[in-house]
């Protein structure tokens, strides 16, 4: 089942010329898309079936979006953020723009809160200003009435002057009421115009002066009270300004709109009658502006004098109830008008603040809410209302600073772009250079035109490629030399005796282990007849190629003397074979040709003269030559500076073959002594190079004694087995260290 699905996926992706999905989440997203498209037909069905398919499609779409988010992120990381320049841009945005956005957001929130606080402060300041004005006029009224009572204590109606409206702001007050009480009893007040009835009495908690926002008698009012003592009587004058819409419009002038939420559930002191009274004084009925409260007509609108409570008319008004900011349903009044914005940033600033009020009947404090909707332009004008010229100067300065900062930001942006280009250019050049190196072009170099860390990195890359080029050239040269060494090793291997060389009466075995590819040690077996042979073992000074070349020269010289002797023996018509030598008659002179190899000392002298005259002065060799005569079991030898070989007897005694002379090829005209030993059955001749006895470890040299011990302990074994045991003992002695020198071992055993 899985394979057909994969085939379908591959078919669809091939149709869109896209590679098939490789990851599990990619495949899940593909099948979610297929399911969503198939569910589209179900969404066309009518009724509940279609609704069910719509819900199911929505769930599938949510899962598809959830799968696409990581896929989109992978695409962004692979395509968009792969380039270093794009990563640097994102880094700059995260480092530079994020703090700016956070700072601007914080500044915007702080500015909004400050503007809202300032707007509510301005609105409450206007309310307090009205209270101060009302309190001042109320005190003036109280002083005036007190003087009238002092002048005429029996007066039944007292006259008060006209209320002084706020000429500084050109405001008039609508519905202003004044009430006077003497020892708690209402007094009749008159003006030059007709008056209305007043409030019923003074609440018990009011004992002296007062000013503030009060709620009572079905209204929200700005009220001030003042007392005067006249002839032992207490005179109290109370002035009230109901917060109707027209009065609130004057308070909100220049601010926007001001809304007062009174909280009807908390202040209903009259058993539900307060709602209708508040609606009456707020000026709303059935959602429309209501008429003035019932009472006698007045020729002076906005000024009423009260001596008794008004008689409400049942059913005349309905209360408009709004949802307040605290979630409670409460009556509200809105005044003022919010002008249209002057620019894009001239948004609406809405803020709510508490407004302390007093319940008139009980004297309890009540917290109403005041909401102000304003704009920054209005608040700016109010902030600099007394110094608009200074405000204009400050505005110009701020604009200049903003423009200067903008220029600095533009300069910083240009510098950042140039710096970004230097970084991306250097990285791009490095990327191109790595591709060139990957293709094998090690001669490619990066052009360095700056003096910074990226330039130092480019220089380091250039140095690295140059070093790699040199190393590759050295590697090629090394490989060439290694090939030549392998060829030299093969050639040298052909110089050593091949196959088993032996006589009926003598076993022979030799082995050479070079320390490097080629060896400077030399050994050879030269067979002259069925019972005669020559044995050679030498060690060339130095190691490696030069020693191997000198070893080949020595081998060729020894062989040349051998072949020359054979040629002399076979020359002439009167040649006669002899077991030990051949005599050739040439005129009256006789030449003993076999005597050359029967005298190892004479051969060493000839080789010494040859090497001395054909090699450098510092080149020499140590060489051991021996001539074996099988019929007499006789071994004639001469040692030219080589480590003396041993003859290990059957009775475990040891004879050293040390007769001879100095090294070969170092000095001219040297002569070499000869020695002769007779071998008995079981005697073993041990010839070796210094690579056998001189290897060291923490216990010292391997030494001759260990060599003799290994051979003597295993003398009953075949010579190759004895040689292997010696090599094994040497490897154990050397351990993990590198083989210090060429190892050569020659064994010969008398049968």
Secondary structure, DSSP 4 states (H G I P E B T S, - for coil): -HHHHHHHHHHHHHHTT-PPP-SHHHHHHHHHHHHHHHHHHHTTS-HHHHHHHHHHHHHHHHHHHHHHHHHHHHHIIIIITTSHHHHHHHHHIIIIIHHHHHHHHHHHHHHHHHHHHHHHHHHHHHHHHHHHHHHHHHHHHHHHHHHHHHH-TT-SEEE-PPP---TTTT---SSEEEEEEETTEEEEEE-SS------S---TT--S-EEEEEEETTEEEEEEEEEEEETTEEEEEEEEEE--HHHHHHHTTTT-EEEEE--HHHH--STTHHHHHHHHHHTEETTEE--PPSS---SSTTEEE-SS-----TTS----EEE-TTS-EEEEEEEE--PPPSSTT--EEEEEEEEEEEETTT--EEEEEEEEEEEHHHHHHHHTTT-HHHHHHHHHHHHHHHHHHHHHHHHHHHHHHHHHHHHHHHHHHHHHHHHHHHTT-TT--PPP---SHHHHHHHHHHHHHHHHHHHHHHHHHHHHHHHHHHHHHHHHHHHS--S---BTTEEEEEEEE-SSSS-SEEEEEEEEETTEEEEEEEEESS-HHHHHHHHHHHHHHHHHHHHHHHHHHH-STT----SS--EEEETTEEEESTHHHH-HHHHHHHHHHHHHHHS-TT--EEEEEEEEETTTTEEEEEEESSPPEEEE-TTS-EEEE--EES-BSSSSS-----EEEE--TT-EEEEE-HHHH--EETTEE-HHHHHHHHHHHTTTS-HHHHHHHHHHHHHHHHTTSPP-S-EEEEEEEE-
